[in-house]
Amino acid sequence: MASALAIAAEHLRRITVQVSGARRGGGSGVIWHPKGLIITNAHVASLRHPSVALWDGRSLRGSVVARDPGRDLAAVLVRAENLFAATVRPGNSLRVGELVLAIGSPWGFAGAAAIGVVHGLIPRTSDGTMQWVQADVRLAPGNSGGPLADAQGRVVAINSMVAGGLALAIATDEVERFLSESGVLNQPRAATRGEAA
Amino acid sequence: MNESSSKGALWSFSNDLANAAEQASRGVVAIDARPRVPSSGIIWRPGAVVAAAHTIKREEEISITLPDGRSVPATLAGRDPSTDLAVLKLQDGEALAAEFGDASTLRVGHFVLALGRSGSKNLSASLGIVSSLGGPWRTWRGGQIDQFIRLDVAIYLGFSGGALVDSGGRIVGLNTSGLVGGMGMAVPAATVHRVVDELLAKGRIARGYLGVGMQPVPLPETLRAKLNLSGQAGLIIVSVEPDGPADRAGIFLGDVLVAIDGAPLDDIGDVQARLAPDNIGKTLRVSVLRSATVVELPVRVGERPRRS
């Protein structure tokens, strides 16, 4: 199973980016669409034109096209084609106890991985769709904006903060809502692309 | 191993964990018995819930949230601070739904889940491994625990009293941070069974006592040789409770306990071992060092009085 973990972490690193912020800030981001759409936290995207570093070493200039501090989400566009994008899984199919992986740049270590389980699920009070995923995973500040993924490498949430020792991540359902409300994408989320090669 | 089958292994393990959590969750409840943060508990017998004693801060107006979401009132049947266990009785005999296992099947490195219901009262889980295992041990308050189990797993706020679950979904113990200075420990199922039964029957755990305060002292070599004492140390009596078992047997301040029933004593643990509930009412042959001679006194073990 150790090799399974290494493979899963490797996949996730390819869809994770580093987003530079003001002064020493910044964090991680998730490639949401192959045509250059990055999702991160609003608190990570504090610059209008952050620098976005890809896994393969390329550094691209990004533009913040939407920002919602209330949800702590931001959409950043980079000029690129055919990026490796995340496979997304809706938060309401998650089960307590499932394994989750977090990838990010905690304390500046790019691509570091942490593993744990789903601790709890917090739905929206208005319609019951998933809003927050609590994970029993050790996160550090550089993980913010990066992916929380299941054991198949599908992104289930965006890491946002640590509260009471638990990692709190924004469910992908909430990201979809953010994207449709802000009008960033005219079409639905990046189509599921099967196994990443 | 090719990529898709190894990914399958991880997914399979992930499902095993979620299944184990779901199975054991049928026995995990939330308890409102203190201000602000609910604690967790386990339905251990029909109509009886076991909790971590340190989380039960009041004896009235206790309510329990069951796995199906219903909130029911409960009463405190008894508590045993020495093992940090307490038993609450439910009005209706809530049936047992979770499966119990044997903690002696655990090995260091085994994956375990800690389950609780706090905060939202929904099921919560944390993952870890069995960090350290050992044989029977005595807590600092004299409680007897059948197996030393230390966990490398997060015991979140409200998780004390929750279930230790093995990868097969069986409840093998109760988790608590109240036994060893905030460290994640588990009370094995065998101990919980024993304490729950006694608390349900009697409302408290009967403990033997002598009514003395004592401290270990090394015995001088010359004295040991002269009196033919086999132990290296004795226990000097620093206080005697008036009319307690030791007082009635004629034990004085300054006496040094050196043996019980012929067996030498090295530390307080050796004495506490003789004060198990079955020894209440029994007479022990206690050897004390007094004025450089050994005196034997019969001491009848009493039952520790209940603290009000």
Contacts between the chains, C-beta under 8 A, distances in Angstrom:
chain1	res1	chain2	res2	distance
A	1	B	6	7.7
A	1	B	9	5.1
A	1	B	10	6.2
A	1	B	13	6.2
A	3	B	1	6.1
A	3	B	6	5.2
A	4	B	6	4.0
A	4	B	7	5.9
A	4	B	8	7.9
A	4	B	9	4.7
A	4	B	10	4.0
A	5	B	10	6.4
A	7	B	3	5.9
A	7	B	6	5.9
A	7	B	7	6.3
A	8	B	7	6.7
A	8	B	10	6.0
A	95	B	18	3.9
A	95	B	21	7.3
A	95	B	22	7.0
A	96	B	18	6.8
A	96	B	21	5.2
A	96	B	22	7.7
A	96	B	25	7.6
A	96	B	122	7.8
A	96	B	123	5.0
A	96	B	124	6.7
A	96	B	125	5.0
A	97	B	17	4.5
A	97	B	18	4.2
A	97	B	19	7.7
A	97	B	20	6.5
A	97	B	21	3.1
A	97	B	22	7.2
A	97	B	113	6.1
A	97	B	125	4.6
A	97	B	127	7.7
A	98	B	14	5.0
A	98	B	15	7.5
A	98	B	17	6.5
A	98	B	18	4.6
A	99	B	10	6.8
A	99	B	13	6.6
A	99	B	14	3.9
A	99	B	17	6.3
A	99	B	127	7.7
A	116	B	126	7.5
A	116	B	127	5.9
A	117	B	17	6.1
A	117	B	113	7.3
A	117	B	125	5.6
A	117	B	126	6.7
A	117	B	127	4.2
A	118	B	18	7.8
A	118	B	125	7.1
A	119	B	124	5.0
A	119	B	125	5.9
A	119	B	126	6.1
A	119	B	156	7.6
A	120	B	119	7.5
A	120	B	120	6.8
A	120	B	122	6.0
A	120	B	123	7.5
A	120	B	124	4.6
A	121	B	122	7.4
A	122	B	120	7.2
A	134	B	124	7.4
A	136	B	125	6.8
A	136	B	126	4.0
A	136	B	127	6.0
A	136	B	154	5.9
A	136	B	156	8.0
A	150	B	11	7.8
A	150	B	14	6.7
A	151	B	7	7.8
A	151	B	10	4.3
A	151	B	11	4.6
A	151	B	13	7.0
A	151	B	14	3.6
A	152	B	7	6.3
A	152	B	10	7.5
A	152	B	11	5.1
A	153	B	7	7.2
A	164	B	156	6.8
A	164	B	157	6.3
A	165	B	154	6.2
A	165	B	156	6.2
A	166	B	156	6.9
A	195	B	3	7.6
A	195	B	4	6.8
A	195	B	7	7.9
